[in-house]
């Protein structure tokens, strides 16, 4: 992919939600909400303080994240629908519960 976000922006690929509820009901496409989870595809270098000092990004490529429902701008790059958002729009990084307990 030939796209590099600038400053504190992040390129995100949405993770599709489940087609069934916990009870086994199938959810039609018209009733589904856009997922608010995604994977970071690319990151900028980070924001800069007024002094010019770089503030490093808290997320990195490959992180699974949770973001606000209306966050980001939808773009199509190489035929794939992605989101570009500021790092501040990201609510948190999702970690594997089993890996977190082992650490």
C-alpha positions in Angstrom: 0.0 0.0 0.0 1.4 3.4 -1.0 -0.1 5.6 1.8 1.7 7.0 4.9 -0.4 9.0 7.3 1.1 12.3 8.5 1.6 13.6 12.0 -0.7 12.0 14.6 -3.1 10.3 12.1 -3.7 6.6 11.8 -5.0 4.4 9.0 -7.5 1.8 10.2 -9.2 -1.3 8.7 -12.5 -2.0 10.3 -13.1 -5.5 11.8 -16.5 -6.8 10.7 -18.9 -7.7 13.5 -20.6 -11.0 14.0 -23.6 -12.0 11.8 -25.4 -13.7 14.7 -26.4 -12.6 18.2 -25.4 -14.6 21.3 -28.8 -16.3 21.1 -28.2 -17.4 17.5 -30.4 -14.9 15.6 -29.0 -13.8 12.3 -28.6 -10.0 11.9 -29.5 -8.7 8.5 -27.0 -6.2 6.8 -29.6 -3.4 7.0 -29.8 -3.7 10.8 -26.0 -3.9 11.4 -24.1 -0.9 12.8 -20.7 -0.1 11.5 -18.1 -1.7 13.7 -16.2 0.4 16.1 -13.2 -2.0 16.2 -10.4 -2.0 13.8 -6.7 -2.9 13.1 -4.1 -0.2 12.7 -2.7 -0.4 9.1 -0.3 2.5 9.2 0.7 5.3 11.6 2.2 8.8 11.2 5.3 9.7 13.2 3.4 11.5 15.9 2.4 15.0 16.9 4.8 17.8 17.8 4.8 20.1 20.8 5.1 23.8 20.4 8.9 23.4 21.1 9.1 21.0 18.1 9.7 17.9 20.3 8.1 14.8 18.8 5.3 13.1 20.9 5.5 9.4 19.9 2.3 7.5 18.9 0.7 5.2 21.6 -0.5 2.8 18.9 1.5 1.0 16.3 0.8 -1.0 13.1 -1.1 -4.2 13.9 -2.8 -3.0 17.1 -6.4 -3.9 17.5 -8.3 -0.8 18.6 -11.6 0.6 19.7 -12.7 3.9 18.4 -15.8 6.2 18.5 -18.8 5.5 16.4 -18.4 8.7 14.3 -14.6 8.8 14.3 -12.5 9.2 11.3 -12.9 9.9 7.6 -13.7 7.0 5.2 -11.4 6.7 2.3 -10.8 4.1 -0.5 -7.2 3.1 -1.0 -6.3 0.3 -3.5 -10.0 -0.6 -3.7 -10.3 -1.2 0.1 -12.5 1.0 2.4 -10.4 2.3 5.3 -10.6 5.0 7.9 -8.2 7.9 8.6 -8.4 9.3 12.1 -6.4 11.2 14.6 -4.8 9.2 17.4 -7.0 11.1 19.9 -10.1 9.5 18.3 -8.9 6.1 19.4 -10.5 5.0 22.7 -8.1 2.2 23.5 -6.1 -0.8 22.5 -7.8 -4.2 22.7 -5.5 -6.9 24.1 -6.1 -10.7 24.2 -7.4 -11.5 27.7 -5.4 -14.8 27.9 -2.2 -13.0 27.0 -2.9 -10.3 29.5 -3.4 -12.8 32.4 -0.2 -14.6 31.5 1.9 -11.4 31.7 
